[in-house]
Amino acid sequence: MSQMQGEIISAGAPSSNLGNYEEAYANFNWEDVEKQFSWYETGKVNMAYEAIDRHVDEGRGDRIALRFNDPTREETYTFKDLKEKSNQFANVLRSQGISKGDRVFVFMPRSPELYVSILGILKVGAVVGPLFEAFMETAVKDRLEDSGAVALVTTTTLLPRVKRDELPLLHHIFLVGKDIEPEAGIIDYFKEMEHASSDAEIEWVNREDGLILHYTSGSTGKPKGVYHVHNAMLQHYYTGKVVLDLKEGDVYWCTADPGWVTGTSYGIFAPWLHGATNVVRGGRFSPGDWYDTIQKNKVTVWYSAPTAFRMFMGAGEDIVKQYDLSTLRHILSVGEPLNPEVVRWGYKVYGHRIHDTWWMTETGGQLICNYPSMPIKPGSMGKPVPGIQAAIIDDNGKELPPNRMGNLAVRTPWPSMMRLIWNNAPKYEEYFRIPGWYISGDTAYMDEDGYFWFQGRIDDVINSSGERIGPFEVESKLVEHPAVAEAGVIGKPDPTRGEIIKAFISLREGFEPSEELKAEISRFVKEGLSAHAAPREIEFKDKLPKTRSGKIMRRVLKAWELNLPAGDLSTIED
Ligand code: 6R9
């Protein structure tokens, strides 16, 4: 512990937006941030206005807002373009009667239409529900059903994954694609956009009105809908300034998909609140294509994830030299522990420190971070963002002294804190079970210098390549397979992906273990739920360890896997 703590990489940019960390922390107050928004004067609130239209109204409309690249399209949009297109889509939504508070989902690969849709949804005051493009039937249905979504924007390719006959509330589907056959409930996106006016009234909302509903995984139950409100923009703006360090003229690239919270808070809101040029790249990871994206777009600020950095490290130094990455000035990471060797490698090869940031879907924005003006201790998540009070507490809410591991907790409230778990008040309350604190579910410790060090998750949530996967959702799908009697799913440590999904399965009578069956079961999850939720490893067992109440004991499975003592088995079945 203390050995790791000793290593320091000195401050990269003392003249960054934050300036001296301690001073900024001591002098912080949220009202100074509120004053940055037009609603501070006008009282009229809407995220889409602050992120897009405001730049047009203040003379910045010709700046480039979006640079989109994927293997088939390369397009740029100014703030004025996005204002007009999102107005058009707001008008299309209104023509179908969609209004404030309605949940409207987007389910499509990254494309300019995805971003325009999200902004249009916000402009009518509706709540955006982003779905990751890799979700299959069950994952899509669970989320649309739980949220009571009335409308969905999707593509002709993805439409077959939407079980419309089982979703009675889903009245409108805006379909992005060519040659769309007229059909009840189906609205041709491009055709309607063509006729829609590019002038629209924005629905002014309250700061506490709904913005976005992100479904995320817990260790039990179905995925939960984490509900955020427009007030989150305070956190997005402030962290965009002091953590992303965004300045005029920055070209910013966040590699996350808007299906995950990083892809909205920091792939849409934070950069556009600052009027930055936002680079969006669709398609899969490949080291060459990604470096090319930086070179081609002259990216200055880059926000990615440990899995990607580990893959870059695996691809080696030579490929780095084939690209001009000299425009880069600031690199950040999120989603899982950032290994110290990756920080060292990045510093050597890119000539920049990689700044780790810690936060969660539930927190809506970054909470513990490394800043350009602060020394980095490789392996540490950094220090609380000004305005945020974080601590390590025990299960009774007592704050622990430095170097003691415990619950990573945050003083409530802060502007981007989730306001609800949709349809599930008890789940929401679990996070706040100790008065005055939000309990993250992560364990960590704080060192003498106030740096936080991640230790693990308290629950069984799996983090594979930075994607959060609930074992229950995978197990539920597995047992739908005719050969599977019971299934228990764990995260198995993996050098590249952080963890991979491993399933322990007991078979039904009449089925024999085989490699073909393993492949078939894995494919079944991939096709029914999503590729990232499919087990990469399967092991057949005659019987799974269970509590007397019938709960599969994942911690025993994990102990088997890691050759560790299984711990307290007093509740095991027999
Ligand atoms: C933004 C996002 C949240 C969980 C979180 C923690 C893990 C995120 C991390 C990190 C170590 C970091 N996590 N950042 N672990 N170091 N810098 O990732 O949200 O998908 O909800 O995941 O991810 O376990 O609790 P989400």
Residues whose N, C-alpha, C, O or C-beta is under 5 A from the ligand:
A	BS01	6R9	V334 G335 E336 P337 L338 D356 T357 W358 W359 M360 T361 M381 S440 D442 F454 G466 R468
